[in-house]
Amino acid sequence: MGNTRQPLKIDYVSEGFPAGGSVANGPAVLSTFWDELLWAAITVGRPNRQYVFRHGDASRYEALFRWSLIRMALEQRGPTAYRLRRTAAVRTLDPTEKGAVSYFLGMTLCKLFSARFLDAPWVLHLDVFRPMLNAVLRGRSRPDLVGQTPSNDWVVLESKGRVSAPDAGAKNKAKQQAQRVISVNGAPPSFCVGCITYIQREVLQFFISKFYNGDPK
């Protein structure tokens, strides 16, 4: 599978973060590694490590599937390259298959950035865990993920994956969908986040926009 400690850099644009915080608004670069990216891929949507591997061999095969999907879709071109580029293999897929790959890349990057920027290292699929979370929503559409910080603040994330750079309409849609959750276990989310993972000039890119319910913390 190669050197999982090979350094990677992901270009992103952030907005809506408080001035003077750990995340500056505007274009920036996230430094990471293959092993961190692959860990995000196998853990996104799950509440803990035990849940990830609870089905024994089937869970291990699922982890291998998720790893393989990431390595099939993304590559470093050259031993010293540090950008993640779309592979020739993914470019030849059927449109429906491309959509599935884009969706999973989006979820993986959303989980990675949530752990780094939002202090929420475990994010759950809202559709799967909604009964346990007692989530109350407005409207029919709903965001993808819900996480909790060590200070027990709830974080809501909408993840989108695209094969081209998002326009203002796509960004607004992600933002609006992220704000569909009224409460989780009786408490309003502290902030909602719209995330878009996309490919621009064959390079993986990320957009993240943060919204607060009430005053920024």
Secondary structure, DSSP 8 states (H G I E B T S, - for coil): ---TT-EEEEEEEEES--TTSSS-SEEEEEEEEHHHHHHHHHHTB-SSHHHHTTTTHHHHHHHHHHHHHHHHHEE-SSTT--B-EE-HHHHTS-HHHHHHHHHHHHHHHHHHHHHHHSS---EEEHHHHHHHHT-EESSS---SEEEE-TT--EEEEEEEE-SS---HHHHHHHHHHHTTEEEBTTB--SEEEEEEEEEETTEEEEEEEEEESSS--
